[in-house]
Amino acid sequence: MSSSAQDLITQLDIGDTFGALFIGVTIAAVLFGLSNVQAFIYFQTHKNTGKTIYKLAVVWLWIFDALHLALIIHCMYYYLVINYSNVNALTEIVWSFKLSLVIEVFIVCLVHLLYIYRIWIISKTKSKTLPIVVGIVIILNSGVAIVLIWALYQSQTFSDWIKFEWATYLALATITFADIVIASTLCYLLAISRIGSSSTNSLITNLMAYIINTGCLTSVCSMAAVITCAVMPTNFVFLAIEFLLAKVYVNSFLALLNARHYGQINMDTNSSYQFHNHHGAYRAELHIRALENQELQASRRDRF
């Protein structure tokens, strides 16, 4: 056993290390259940749209999300059950822990690519530069993530990985920057897509709110991992937060996919209420306006 491993054993606090990881896995399981509900809602509300790239994306995201949960559960089972009371094993990095980070990076990159696809669809007639700029940011982010994976596979023990803290800081910081760039770009494109219809503008406003909220959520999760790693480098609180990062990305993207449906329901309900109850009289122009809004939303459905 190396001297660094022996030093780690003497400083090991089960509550702040593997206890934190256990709490992280528990919360991750809850978030996985939430993503199941969101995926079910998405397929139920889009069952008549045929095969689309978003449906395939949701299926693959669910598969990788489930695989990520299985890996982190195996990680905890290995440390807390198989190697119960074996303190020496607690210093080693098990294979499932390393692979879970690879899957997490893949999920983040996949979600970012889906956002780039949305930006490309929306900006076709508005700007050809924005998708290229965002794409370059995502490519650089993926390169940093690959460096993080390399650093992890160079480490045999947790004490070895502490030497590569810079890779963790750099990867999480670039992920946060990419989230800010994507959210800002989508909000800008939606803002310049406003038209005269108040109902459509209301839907766009709701989508912008969802984009800002989901972007803030993923950014806060990444920054929380960076801060806890810097403030508490000798415990595993930052690793527990990283366990949640993949789940937060999947849930954020699914929530954004379902946001359009909920916004459409609210818009249709308001239009129907105005049509049937405006001064207790039938208004033909309201009916025409409602039909125009429905046609406009149908034409925009494949774009966002």
Short mmCIF file of the C-alpha atoms (twelve columns), coordinates in Angstrom:
data_MODEL
# 
_entry.id   MODEL 
# 
loop_
_atom_site.group_PDB 
_atom_site.id 
_atom_site.type_symbol 
_atom_site.label_atom_id 
_atom_site.label_alt_id 
_atom_site.label_comp_id 
_atom_site.label_asym_id 
_atom_site.label_seq_id 
_atom_site.Cartn_x 
_atom_site.Cartn_y 
_atom_site.Cartn_z 
_atom_site.pdbx_PDB_model_num 
ATOM 1   C CA . MET A 1   0.000   0.000  0.000   1 
ATOM 2   C CA . SER A 2   1.352   3.427  -0.930  1 
ATOM 3   C CA . SER A 3   2.004   6.091  1.677   1 
ATOM 4   C CA . SER A 4   -0.670  8.339  0.125   1 
ATOM 5   C CA . ALA A 5   -3.239  5.563  0.534   1 
ATOM 6   C CA . GLN A 6   -2.200  5.069  4.152   1 
ATOM 7   C CA . ASP A 7   -2.599  8.803  4.778   1 
ATOM 8   C CA . LEU A 8   -6.051  8.693  3.234   1 
ATOM 9   C CA . ILE A 9   -7.096  5.810  5.487   1 
ATOM 10  C CA . THR A 10  -6.036  7.680  8.614   1 
ATOM 11  C CA . GLN A 11  -8.054  10.731 7.517   1 
ATOM 12  C CA . LEU A 12  -11.064 8.733  6.294   1 
ATOM 13  C CA . ASP A 13  -14.425 9.821  7.666   1 
ATOM 14  C CA . ILE A 14  -17.145 7.433  6.479   1 
ATOM 15  C CA . GLY A 15  -19.881 9.996  7.068   1 
ATOM 16  C CA . ASP A 16  -18.284 12.732 4.952   1 
ATOM 17  C CA . THR A 17  -17.071 10.370 2.231   1 
ATOM 18  C CA . PHE A 18  -19.139 7.288  1.492   1 
ATOM 19  C CA . GLY A 19  -22.038 8.561  3.572   1 
ATOM 20  C CA . ALA A 20  -22.208 11.581 1.243   1 
ATOM 21  C CA . LEU A 21  -22.019 9.278  -1.777  1 
ATOM 22  C CA . PHE A 22  -24.875 7.170  -0.388  1 
ATOM 23  C CA . ILE A 23  -27.059 10.265 -0.017  1 
ATOM 24  C CA . GLY A 24  -26.135 11.295 -3.554  1 
ATOM 25  C CA . VAL A 25  -27.135 7.890  -4.956  1 
ATOM 26  C CA . THR A 26  -30.448 8.038  -3.078  1 
ATOM 27  C CA . ILE A 27  -31.302 11.469 -4.502  1 
ATOM 28  C CA . ALA A 28  -30.172 10.309 -7.954  1 
ATOM 29  C CA . ALA A 29  -32.635 7.403  -7.753  1 
ATOM 30  C CA . VAL A 30  -35.440 9.853  -6.944  1 
ATOM 31  C CA . LEU A 31  -34.465 12.033 -9.913  1 
ATOM 32  C CA . PHE A 32  -34.417 8.949  -12.137 1 
ATOM 33  C CA . GLY A 33  -37.996 8.241  -11.102 1 
ATOM 34  C CA . LEU A 34  -38.887 11.814 -12.034 1 
ATOM 35  C CA . SER A 35  -37.282 11.397 -15.450 1 
ATOM 36  C CA . ASN A 36  -39.376 8.234  -15.950 1 
ATOM 37  C CA . VAL A 37  -42.537 10.249 -15.320 1 
ATOM 38  C CA . GLN A 38  -41.429 12.996 -17.686 1 
ATOM 39  C CA . ALA A 39  -40.515 10.508 -20.420 1 
ATOM 40  C CA . PHE A 40  -43.927 8.846  -20.044 1 
ATOM 41  C CA . ILE A 41  -45.690 12.210 -20.327 1 
ATOM 42  C CA . TYR A 42  -43.674 13.082 -23.416 1 
ATOM 43  C CA . PHE A 43  -44.519 9.860  -25.250 1 
ATOM 44  C CA . GLN A 44  -48.184 10.099 -24.244 1 
ATOM 45  C CA . THR A 45  -48.485 13.656 -25.552 1 
ATOM 46  C CA . HIS A 46  -46.535 12.928 -28.756 1 
ATOM 47  C CA . LYS A 47  -47.775 9.438  -29.599 1 
ATOM 48  C CA . ASN A 48  -49.338 10.617 -32.878 1 
ATOM 49  C CA . THR A 49  -46.308 12.498 -34.217 1 
ATOM 50  C CA . GLY A 50  -44.500 9.455  -35.611 1 
ATOM 51  C CA . LYS A 51  -40.780 8.860  -35.275 1 
ATOM 52  C CA . THR A 52  -38.818 12.021 -34.574 1 
ATOM 53  C CA . ILE A 53  -35.273 12.804 -33.531 1 
ATOM 54  C CA . TYR A 54  -36.569 13.929 -30.139 1 
ATOM 55  C CA . LYS A 55  -38.280 10.594 -29.485 1 
ATOM 56  C CA . LEU A 56  -35.070 8.735  -30.285 1 
ATOM 57  C CA . ALA A 57  -33.158 11.160 -28.083 1 
ATOM 58  C CA . VAL A 58  -35.528 10.589 -25.155 1 
ATOM 59  C CA . VAL A 59  -35.140 6.804  -25.512 1 
ATOM 60  C CA . TRP A 60  -31.344 7.005  -25.557 1 
ATOM 61  C CA . LEU A 61  -31.247 9.487  -22.698 1 
ATOM 62  C CA . TRP A 62  -33.424 7.159  -20.617 1 
ATOM 63  C CA . ILE A 63  -31.171 4.172  -21.405 1 
ATOM 64  C CA . PHE A 64  -27.972 5.992  -20.447 1 
ATOM 65  C CA . ASP A 65  -29.658 7.517  -17.397 1 
ATOM 66  C CA . ALA A 66  -30.681 4.041  -16.208 1 
ATOM 67  C CA . LEU A 67  -27.173 2.704  -16.894 1 
ATOM 68  C CA . HIS A 68  -25.652 5.576  -14.929 1 
ATOM 69  C CA . LEU A 69  -27.904 4.810  -11.952 1 
ATOM 70  C CA . ALA A 70  -27.015 1.104  -12.115 1 
ATOM 71  C CA . LEU A 71  -23.291 1.935  -12.102 1 
ATOM 72  C CA . ILE A 72  -23.396 4.269  -9.105  1 
ATOM 73  C CA . ILE A 73  -25.546 1.744  -7.211  1 
ATOM 74  C CA . HIS A 74  -22.952 -0.945 -7.943  1 
ATOM 75  C CA . CYS A 75  -20.278 1.483  -6.760  1 
ATOM 76  C CA . MET A 76  -21.969 1.900  -3.379  1 
ATOM 77  C CA . TYR A 77  -22.686 -1.835 -3.124  1 
ATOM 78  C CA . TYR A 78  -18.999 -2.564 -3.752  1 
ATOM 79  C CA . TYR A 79  -17.774 -0.192 -1.061  1 
ATOM 80  C CA . LEU A 80  -20.436 -0.609 1.626   1 
ATOM 81  C CA . VAL A 81  -21.486 -4.270 1.232   1 
ATOM 82  C CA . ILE A 82  -18.900 -6.355 -0.594  1 
ATOM 83  C CA . ASN A 83  -15.989 -4.641 1.175   1 
ATOM 84  C CA . TYR A 84  -17.712 -4.030 4.484   1 
ATOM 85  C CA . SER A 85  -15.053 -3.370 7.153   1 
ATOM 86  C CA . ASN A 86  -12.323 -3.644 4.511   1 
ATOM 87  C CA . VAL A 87  -10.829 -0.180 4.888   1 
ATOM 88  C CA . ASN A 88  -8.084  -0.781 2.328   1 
ATOM 89  C CA . ALA A 89  -10.659 -1.269 -0.450  1 
ATOM 90  C CA . LEU A 90  -12.255 2.090  0.329   1 
ATOM 91  C CA . THR A 91  -9.201  3.925  -0.989  1 
ATOM 92  C CA . GLU A 92  -9.371  2.276  -4.429  1 
ATOM 93  C CA . ILE A 93  -11.481 3.551  -7.317  1 
ATOM 94  C CA . VAL A 94  -13.766 0.768  -8.521  1 
ATOM 95  C CA . TRP A 95  -14.385 0.296  -12.266 1 
ATOM 96  C CA . SER A 96  -18.079 1.170  -12.019 1 
ATOM 97  C CA . PHE A 97  -17.213 4.579  -10.571 1 
ATOM 98  C CA . LYS A 98  -14.956 5.356  -13.529 1 
ATOM 99  C CA . LEU A 99  -17.492 4.130  -16.069 1 
ATOM 100 C CA . SER A 100 -20.284 6.137  -14.422 1 
ATOM 101 C CA . LEU A 101 -18.284 9.313  -15.063 1 
ATOM 102 C CA . VAL A 102 -17.901 8.335  -18.724 1 
ATOM 103 C CA . ILE A 103 -21.673 7.842  -19.026 1 
ATOM 104 C CA . GLU A 104 -22.273 11.154 -17.248 1 
ATOM 105 C CA . VAL A 105 -20.029 12.988 -19.699 1 
ATOM 106 C CA . PHE A 106 -21.808 11.288 -22.603 1 
ATOM 107 C CA . ILE A 107 -25.232 12.360 -21.274 1 
ATOM 108 C CA . VAL A 108 -24.102 15.975 -20.875 1 
ATOM 109 C CA . CYS A 109 -22.628 16.024 -24.392 1 
ATOM 110 C CA . LEU A 110 -25.766 14.441 -25.869 1 
ATOM 111 C CA . VAL A 111 -28.026 17.018 -24.229 1 
ATOM 112 C CA . HIS A 112 -25.764 19.813 -25.456 1 
ATOM 113 C CA . LEU A 113 -25.921 18.411 -29.006 1 
ATOM 114 C CA . LEU A 114 -29.717 18.339 -28.835 1 
ATOM 115 C CA . TYR A 115 -29.710 21.981 -27.801 1 
ATOM 116 C CA . ILE A 116 -27.411 22.793 -30.735 1 
ATOM 117 C CA . TYR A 117 -29.882 21.043 -33.038 1 
ATOM 118 C CA . ARG A 118 -32.668 23.230 -31.661 1 
ATOM 119 C CA . ILE A 119 -30.570 26.343 -32.137 1 
ATOM 120 C CA . TRP A 120 -29.829 25.314 -35.714 1 
ATOM 121 C CA . ILE A 121 -33.530 24.726 -36.475 1 
ATOM 122 C CA . ILE A 122 -34.651 28.041 -34.968 1 
ATOM 123 C CA . SER A 123 -31.832 30.136 -36.475 1 
ATOM 124 C CA . LYS A 124 -32.162 28.880 -40.053 1 
ATOM 125 C CA . THR A 125 -33.679 32.147 -41.258 1 
ATOM 126 C CA . LYS A 126 -32.138 34.399 -38.600 1 
ATOM 127 C CA . SER A 127 -28.461 33.724 -38.067 1 
ATOM 128 C CA . LYS A 128 -25.967 31.221 -39.427 1 
ATOM 129 C CA . THR A 129 -23.222 32.319 -37.056 1 
ATOM 130 C CA . LEU A 130 -24.861 31.436 -33.726 1 
ATOM 131 C CA . PRO A 131 -25.012 27.637 -34.284 1 
ATOM 132 C CA . ILE A 132 -21.343 27.641 -35.319 1 
ATOM 133 C CA . VAL A 133 -20.261 29.624 -32.251 1 
ATOM 134 C CA . VAL A 134 -22.259 27.421 -29.886 1 
ATOM 135 C CA . GLY A 135 -20.948 24.313 -31.657 1 
ATOM 136 C CA . ILE A 136 -17.344 25.424 -31.119 1 
ATOM 137 C CA . VAL A 137 -18.060 25.991 -27.411 1 
ATOM 138 C CA . ILE A 138 -19.544 22.486 -27.096 1 
ATOM 139 C CA . ILE A 139 -16.600 20.899 -28.939 1 
ATOM 140 C CA . LEU A 140 -14.146 22.610 -26.578 1 
ATOM 141 C CA . ASN A 141 -16.268 21.484 -23.638 1 
ATOM 142 C CA . SER A 142 -16.179 17.889 -24.886 1 
ATOM 143 C CA . GLY A 143 -12.404 18.069 -25.207 1 
ATOM 144 C CA . VAL A 144 -12.050 19.169 -21.589 1 
ATOM 145 C CA . ALA A 145 -14.386 16.352 -20.509 1 
ATOM 146 C CA . ILE A 146 -12.155 13.843 -22.298 1 
ATOM 147 C CA . VAL A 147 -9.191  15.200 -20.333 1 
ATOM 148 C CA . LEU A 148 -11.155 14.625 -17.107 1 
ATOM 149 C CA . ILE A 149 -11.857 11.015 -18.092 1 
ATOM 150 C CA . TRP A 150 -8.176  10.503 -18.918 1 
ATOM 151 C CA . ALA A 151 -7.186  11.877 -15.506 1 
ATOM 152 C CA . LEU A 152 -9.652  9.551  -13.781 1 
ATOM 153 C CA . TYR A 153 -8.350  6.446  -15.552 1 
ATOM 154 C CA . GLN A 154 -4.800  7.435  -14.619 1 
ATOM 155 C CA . SER A 155 -5.804  7.263  -10.951 1 
ATOM 156 C CA . GLN A 156 -5.965  3.995  -9.031  1 
ATOM 157 C CA . THR A 157 -6.935  5.492  -5.665  1 
ATOM 158 C CA . PHE A 158 -8.924  8.533  -4.577  1 
ATOM 159 C CA . SER A 159 -5.734  10.115 -3.261  1 
ATOM 160 C CA . ASP A 160 -4.286  9.864  -6.784  1 
ATOM 161 C CA . TRP A 161 -7.342  11.599 -8.224  1 
ATOM 162 C CA . ILE A 162 -6.933  14.496 -5.790  1 
ATOM 163 C CA . LYS A 163 -3.780  15.359 -7.727  1 
ATOM 164 C CA . PHE A 164 -5.977  15.972 -10.798 1 
ATOM 165 C CA . GLU A 165 -8.340  18.434 -9.114  1 
ATOM 166 C CA . TRP A 166 -7.579  20.944 -11.845 1 
ATOM 167 C CA . ALA A 167 -9.267  18.650 -14.378 1 
ATOM 168 C CA . THR A 168 -12.453 18.577 -12.283 1 
ATOM 169 C CA . TYR A 169 -12.472 22.362 -11.929 1 
ATOM 170 C CA . LEU A 170 -11.865 22.885 -15.629 1 
ATOM 171 C CA . ALA A 171 -14.522 20.396 -16.778 1 
ATOM 172 C CA . LEU A 172 -17.262 21.707 -14.480 1 
ATOM 173 C CA . ALA A 173 -16.412 25.325 -15.266 1 
ATOM 174 C CA . THR A 174 -16.632 24.726 -19.019 1 
ATOM 175 C CA . ILE A 175 -19.944 22.870 -18.574 1 
ATOM 176 C CA . THR A 176 -21.328 25.873 -16.699 1 
ATOM 177 C CA . PHE A 177 -20.105 28.240 -19.407 1 
ATOM 178 C CA . ALA A 178 -21.660 26.067 -22.128 1 
ATOM 179 C CA . ASP A 179 -25.008 26.053 -20.290 1 
ATOM 180 C CA . ILE A 180 -24.976 29.846 -20.077 1 
ATOM 181 C CA . VAL A 181 -24.125 30.197 -23.780 1 
ATOM 182 C CA . ILE A 182 -26.865 27.751 -24.841 1 
ATOM 183 C CA . ALA A 183 -29.540 29.320 -22.634 1 
ATOM 184 C CA . SER A 184 -28.629 32.839 -23.766 1 
ATOM 185 C CA . THR A 185 -28.667 31.847 -27.444 1 
ATOM 186 C CA . LEU A 186 -32.040 30.097 -27.239 1 
ATOM 187 C CA . CYS A 187 -33.606 33.005 -25.360 1 
ATOM 188 C CA . TYR A 188 -32.249 35.472 -27.912 1 
ATOM 189 C CA . LEU A 189 -33.579 33.468 -30.861 1 
ATOM 190 C CA . LEU A 190 -36.976 33.071 -29.231 1 
ATOM 191 C CA . ALA A 191 -37.112 36.763 -28.357 1 
ATOM 192 C CA . ILE A 192 -36.595 37.821 -31.983 1 
ATOM 193 C CA . SER A 193 -39.181 35.217 -33.087 1 
ATOM 194 C CA . ARG A 194 -42.043 37.083 -31.451 1 
ATOM 195 C CA . ILE A 195 -44.966 37.950 -33.713 1 
ATOM 196 C CA . GLY A 196 -48.205 39.888 -33.370 1 
ATOM 197 C CA . SER A 197 -50.217 37.019 -31.856 1 
ATOM 198 C CA . SER A 198 -50.474 37.439 -28.099 1 
ATOM 199 C CA . SER A 199 -51.039 33.720 -27.515 1 
ATOM 200 C CA . THR A 200 -47.926 32.744 -29.466 1 
ATOM 201 C CA . ASN A 201 -45.892 35.402 -27.686 1 
ATOM 202 C CA . SER A 202 -47.151 34.019 -24.385 1 
ATOM 203 C CA . LEU A 203 -45.991 30.532 -25.379 1 
ATOM 204 C CA . ILE A 204 -42.571 31.893 -26.376 1 
ATOM 205 C CA . THR A 205 -42.307 33.701 -23.037 1 
ATOM 206 C CA . ASN A 206 -43.077 30.460 -21.193 1 
ATOM 207 C CA . LEU A 207 -40.442 28.597 -23.205 1 
ATOM 208 C CA . MET A 208 -37.888 31.294 -22.421 1 
ATOM 209 C CA . ALA A 209 -38.689 30.970 -18.721 1 
ATOM 210 C CA . TYR A 210 -38.188 27.190 -18.885 1 
ATOM 211 C CA . ILE A 211 -34.879 27.613 -20.733 1 
ATOM 212 C CA . ILE A 212 -33.581 30.102 -18.180 1 
ATOM 213 C CA . ASN A 213 -34.698 27.945 -15.246 1 
ATOM 214 C CA . THR A 214 -33.232 24.713 -16.637 1 
ATOM 215 C CA . GLY A 215 -29.993 26.466 -17.608 1 
ATOM 216 C CA . CYS A 216 -29.690 27.925 -14.121 1 
ATOM 217 C CA . LEU A 217 -30.426 24.537 -12.546 1 
ATOM 218 C CA . THR A 218 -27.650 22.709 -14.402 1 
ATOM 219 C CA . SER A 219 -25.236 25.614 -13.886 1 
ATOM 220 C CA . VAL A 220 -25.945 25.745 -10.160 1 
ATOM 221 C CA . CYS A 221 -25.349 21.998 -9.877  1 
ATOM 222 C CA . SER A 222 -21.993 22.289 -11.675 1 
ATOM 223 C CA . MET A 223 -20.896 25.297 -9.645  1 
ATOM 224 C CA . ALA A 224 -21.933 23.595 -6.404  1 
ATOM 225 C CA . ALA A 225 -19.621 20.695 -7.285  1 
ATOM 226 C CA . VAL A 226 -16.763 23.111 -8.033  1 
ATOM 227 C CA . ILE A 227 -17.258 25.032 -4.774  1 
ATOM 228 C CA . THR A 228 -17.520 21.922 -2.575  1 
ATOM 229 C CA . CYS A 229 -14.454 20.425 -4.262  1 
ATOM 230 C CA . ALA A 230 -12.469 23.598 -3.552  1 
ATOM 231 C CA . VAL A 231 -13.722 24.055 0.015   1 
ATOM 232 C CA . MET A 232 -13.848 20.384 1.061   1 
ATOM 233 C CA . PRO A 233 -11.321 18.494 -1.111  1 
ATOM 234 C CA . THR A 234 -10.813 15.678 1.418   1 
ATOM 235 C CA . ASN A 235 -14.424 14.472 1.433   1 
ATOM 236 C CA . PHE A 236 -16.772 13.206 -1.284  1 
ATOM 237 C CA . VAL A 237 -19.528 15.819 -1.144  1 
ATOM 238 C CA . PHE A 238 -18.526 17.130 -4.575  1 
ATOM 239 C CA . LEU A 239 -18.657 13.578 -5.969  1 
ATOM 240 C CA . ALA A 240 -22.169 13.142 -4.568  1 
ATOM 241 C CA . ILE A 241 -23.212 16.308 -6.403  1 
ATOM 242 C CA . GLU A 242 -21.580 15.004 -9.593  1 
ATOM 243 C CA . PHE A 243 -23.736 11.872 -9.264  1 
ATOM 244 C CA . LEU A 244 -26.742 14.187 -9.629  1 
ATOM 245 C CA . LEU A 245 -25.430 16.109 -12.634 1 
ATOM 246 C CA . ALA A 246 -26.503 13.557 -15.252 1 
ATOM 247 C CA . LYS A 247 -29.994 13.280 -13.700 1 
ATOM 248 C CA . VAL A 248 -30.389 17.058 -13.612 1 
ATOM 249 C CA . TYR A 249 -29.464 17.327 -17.296 1 
ATOM 250 C CA . VAL A 250 -31.907 14.619 -18.354 1 
ATOM 251 C CA . ASN A 251 -34.760 16.051 -16.285 1 
ATOM 252 C CA . SER A 252 -34.071 19.595 -17.481 1 
ATOM 253 C CA . PHE A 253 -34.189 18.585 -21.135 1 
ATOM 254 C CA . LEU A 254 -37.351 16.491 -20.687 1 
ATOM 255 C CA . ALA A 255 -39.007 19.345 -18.809 1 
ATOM 256 C CA . LEU A 256 -38.236 21.668 -21.714 1 
ATOM 257 C CA . LEU A 257 -39.699 19.168 -24.202 1 
ATOM 258 C CA . ASN A 258 -42.893 18.913 -22.157 1 
ATOM 259 C CA . ALA A 259 -43.097 22.675 -21.543 1 
ATOM 260 C CA . ARG A 260 -44.356 23.338 -25.062 1 
ATOM 261 C CA . HIS A 261 -47.213 20.878 -24.588 1 
ATOM 262 C CA . TYR A 262 -48.298 22.411 -21.289 1 
ATOM 263 C CA . GLY A 263 -48.060 25.890 -22.773 1 
ATOM 264 C CA . GLN A 264 -50.201 24.776 -25.720 1 
ATOM 265 C CA . ILE A 265 -52.834 23.371 -23.355 1 
ATOM 266 C CA . ASN A 266 -53.022 26.637 -21.438 1 
ATOM 267 C CA . MET A 267 -53.255 28.637 -24.651 1 
ATOM 268 C CA . ASP A 268 -56.030 26.426 -26.065 1 
ATOM 269 C CA . THR A 269 -57.931 26.618 -22.783 1 
ATOM 270 C CA . ASN A 270 -57.742 30.409 -22.718 1 
ATOM 271 C CA . SER A 271 -58.786 30.656 -26.366 1 
ATOM 272 C CA . SER A 272 -61.725 28.321 -25.789 1 
ATOM 273 C CA . TYR A 273 -62.800 30.301 -22.736 1 
ATOM 274 C CA . GLN A 274 -62.720 33.565 -24.671 1 
ATOM 275 C CA . PHE A 275 -64.617 31.993 -27.556 1 
ATOM 276 C CA . HIS A 276 -67.484 30.678 -25.439 1 
ATOM 277 C CA . ASN A 277 -67.721 33.269 -22.709 1 
ATOM 278 C CA . HIS A 278 -66.697 36.666 -24.033 1 
ATOM 279 C CA . HIS A 279 -69.681 38.830 -23.027 1 
ATOM 280 C CA . GLY A 280 -71.884 35.736 -23.327 1 
ATOM 281 C CA . ALA A 281 -72.040 36.098 -27.121 1 
ATOM 282 C CA . TYR A 282 -70.632 34.282 -30.134 1 
ATOM 283 C CA . ARG A 283 -67.734 36.204 -31.662 1 
ATOM 284 C CA . ALA A 284 -66.768 34.975 -35.145 1 
ATOM 285 C CA . GLU A 285 -63.519 36.924 -35.117 1 
ATOM 286 C CA . LEU A 286 -62.439 35.108 -31.934 1 
ATOM 287 C CA . HIS A 287 -63.083 31.788 -33.618 1 
ATOM 288 C CA . ILE A 288 -61.003 32.838 -36.647 1 
ATOM 289 C CA . ARG A 289 -58.213 34.058 -34.368 1 
ATOM 290 C CA . ALA A 290 -58.206 30.764 -32.450 1 
ATOM 291 C CA . LEU A 291 -57.965 28.806 -35.709 1 
ATOM 292 C CA . GLU A 292 -55.106 30.999 -36.894 1 
ATOM 293 C CA . ASN A 293 -53.241 30.433 -33.619 1 
ATOM 294 C CA . GLN A 294 -53.718 26.671 -33.905 1 
ATOM 295 C CA . GLU A 295 -52.402 26.668 -37.488 1 
ATOM 296 C CA . LEU A 296 -49.431 28.801 -36.470 1 
ATOM 297 C CA . GLN A 297 -48.562 26.507 -33.575 1 
ATOM 298 C CA . ALA A 298 -48.843 23.470 -35.831 1 
ATOM 299 C CA . SER A 299 -46.422 25.056 -38.306 1 
ATOM 300 C CA . ARG A 300 -43.950 25.804 -35.483 1 
ATOM 301 C CA . ARG A 301 -44.199 22.385 -33.852 1 
ATOM 302 C CA . ASP A 302 -41.386 20.847 -35.858 1 
ATOM 303 C CA . ARG A 303 -39.127 23.800 -35.181 1 
ATOM 304 C CA . PHE A 304 -39.168 23.815 -31.397 1 
# 
